[in-house]
């Protein structure tokens, strides 16, 4: 019985894809937060002028 059977390969790929999806979602979330911070900063600077 080999280690690289279909069940183990599927399990590994599912775990890998789950981790990749998590990383992608974190990246998108950070981008959105940064955008919100920049918008707030720009709004505050425009009011000060």
HUHULIN-V587397 format. One record per backbone hydrogen bond with DSSP energy under -1.0 kcal/mol. NH is the residue of the N-H (numbers start at 1). CO is the residue of the C=O. E is the energy in kcal/mol with one decimal. If there is no record, write none. Layout:
# HUHULIN-V587397
nh:NH co:CO e:E
nh:NH co:CO e:E
This chain:
# HUHULIN-V587397
nh:5 co:3 e:-1.4
nh:9 co:5 e:-2.4
nh:10 co:6 e:-2.7
nh:11 co:7 e:-2.3
nh:12 co:8 e:-2.5
nh:13 co:9 e:-2.7
nh:14 co:10 e:-2.7
nh:15 co:11 e:-2.1
nh:16 co:12 e:-2.7
nh:17 co:13 e:-2.9
nh:18 co:14 e:-2.1
nh:19 co:15 e:-2.1
nh:20 co:16 e:-2.4
nh:21 co:17 e:-2.3
nh:22 co:18 e:-2.1
nh:23 co:19 e:-2.4
nh:24 co:20 e:-2.3
nh:25 co:21 e:-2.5
nh:26 co:22 e:-2.4
nh:27 co:23 e:-2.2
nh:28 co:24 e:-2.2
nh:29 co:25 e:-2.5
nh:30 co:26 e:-2.7
nh:31 co:27 e:-2.1
nh:32 co:28 e:-2.2
nh:33 co:29 e:-2.4
nh:34 co:30 e:-2.6
nh:35 co:31 e:-2.3
nh:36 co:32 e:-2.1
nh:37 co:33 e:-2.4
nh:38 co:34 e:-2.7
nh:39 co:35 e:-2.4
nh:40 co:36 e:-2.4
nh:41 co:37 e:-2.6
nh:42 co:38 e:-2.8
nh:43 co:39 e:-2.5
nh:44 co:40 e:-2.4
nh:45 co:41 e:-2.2
nh:46 co:42 e:-2.2
nh:47 co:43 e:-1.7
nh:48 co:44 e:-1.5
nh:49 co:45 e:-1.1
